[in-house]
Amino acid sequence: MENKSLVSIAELSKEKILYLLEMARLFEENPNRKILDGKVVATLFFEPSTRTRLSFETAANRLGARVIGFTDPKVTSSSKGETLKDTIMMVSNYADIIVMRHFLEGAARYASEVAPVPIINAGDGANQHPSQTMLDLYSIYKTQGTLENLNIYLVGDLKYGRTVHSLLMAMRHFNPTFHFIAPEELKMPEEYKIYCRQHNIHYVEHTDFNEEVIAGADILYMTRVQRERFTDLMEYERVKDVYILKNSMLASARPNLRILHPLPRVNEIAYDVDNCDKAYYFQQAHNGLFARQALICDCLGITMDEVKNDKTILV
C-alpha cells in the first residue's frame, strides 16, 4: 500500500476532492466493514477536541482498525520535554497511520516530514483543518446537489478560524462567491484574500450581520469566536457576542439555504434555529464519520475499487 499524508487541503486537486467525496458516499451506504482489519490508527491530540477525535476513532473502529493515542499531552512524555519529532517517531513504531491535532501552526507539516507513516492533520493552530473541510464539502454537496457556483457566507472568527481558511482553499476549484462577515478584529487575514485574488475567487467583505445581508446565501457558515486564540481577554470579551444568528433573521433566506457550523458553538447560533429546516450543523458533524473513513483509507493507499469490491461489509 502507498503511504501518503494529508496536511493541507490546498494539496488536493479538484479530481481528488471529488474522488474522496464519492468514497465518503460509499462509506455512508455501508460504514461498518473490516477493510482495516489488522491496522492500528494513532490519534495524538495535543489540543482539546470532541467531534474530530471521536469521529476519527469511530471511523477507524467501524472499519475494523484498532485505535491508540492520547487526548491530554500532560500524561505523555512531552510533559517531560520529549520533542515532537521523538513522539512521532516513537508512535510510528506502533501505528500504521497517525491522526494529529496540535496547537502550533506547521506542526502537521513537520510531522509528515519526519514520520515513516502517513499523517492526517486534524488541525494545526489557526492554520488548517483539512478533514473538517472534507466533511464540509460533503455536506455542501449533499444539501445543494453541487459544489459549483455557490454563494458561501463565512461568519464570525475569520482571523483564527482554520476551518474557514481550509474551506476557502478547497472551493477554489468550484467558482464560489464568498462573503466574509466579521468585525474588524477578526476579519479574513490578508494572506487569504491574496489567495482569493490569485485564484480568481470572488469575495465581498461585510461588517453588518442581518437578514438583508444574508438573504443571498446558499451556505451560511457560522463560527465561534475562539477564546483560546486570544492573548488579550478584554479583546475577546469585546467581540465574542458581535454576531448571533436568530431564527427571525432567516425570513428572507433562500429555500436551499443550509446553515453549517464546525462546532462547538457557544452562543453564535440561538437555540431557536435548531428546529429550522435550514439548520444542518448536527447532520454536518455526522457526515464527518464518512469523510474521515475515506481519508484514512486513502492515506493508507486503499483505492475506490477496493472499497467498491470490499467483501467485509457487516450488516
WODADA-V277820 format. One record per backbone hydrogen bond with DSSP energy under -1.0 kcal/mol. NH is the residue of the N-H (numbers start at 1). CO is the residue of the C=O. Records with the same first field share a line. If there is no record, write none. Layout:
# WODADA-V277820
NH=CO, CO
This chain:
# WODADA-V277820
4=299
6=119
11=8
12=9
17=13
18=14
19=15
20=16
21=17
22=18
23=19
24=20
25=21
26=22
27=23
28=24
29=25
30=26
33=62
36=63
37=34
39=36
41=66
42=97
43=68
44=99
45=70
46=101
54=50
55=51
56=52
57=53
58=54
59=55
60=56
61=57
62=58
64=61
65=60
66=39
68=41
70=43
75=72
76=73
79=76
80=77
81=78
82=77
87=83
88=84
89=85
90=86
91=87
92=88
93=90
94=91
95=91
96=40
97=40
98=118
99=42
100=120
101=44
102=123
107=104
110=106
111=107
112=108
113=109
114=110
115=111
120=98
121=6
122=100
124=128
125=102
127=124
133=129
134=130
135=131
136=132
137=133
138=134
139=135
140=136
141=137
142=138
143=139
144=140
145=141
149=174
152=177
153=219
154=179
155=221
156=181
158=156, 186
162=160
165=161
166=162
167=163
168=164
169=165
170=166
171=167
173=170
174=171
177=150
178=202
179=152
180=204
181=154
182=206
186=183
192=189
193=189
194=190
195=191
196=192
197=193
198=194
199=195
200=197
201=196
204=178
206=180
214=210
217=214
218=151
219=151
220=258
221=153
222=260
223=155
229=226
230=227
236=232
237=233
238=234
239=235
240=236
242=239
245=268
249=246
250=247
253=250
257=254
258=218
259=278
260=220
270=245
273=270
276=273
279=276
280=259
284=280
285=281
286=282
287=283
289=286
291=287
292=288
293=289
294=290
295=291
296=292
297=293
298=294
299=295
300=296
301=298
302=297
307=303
308=304
309=305
310=307
314=32
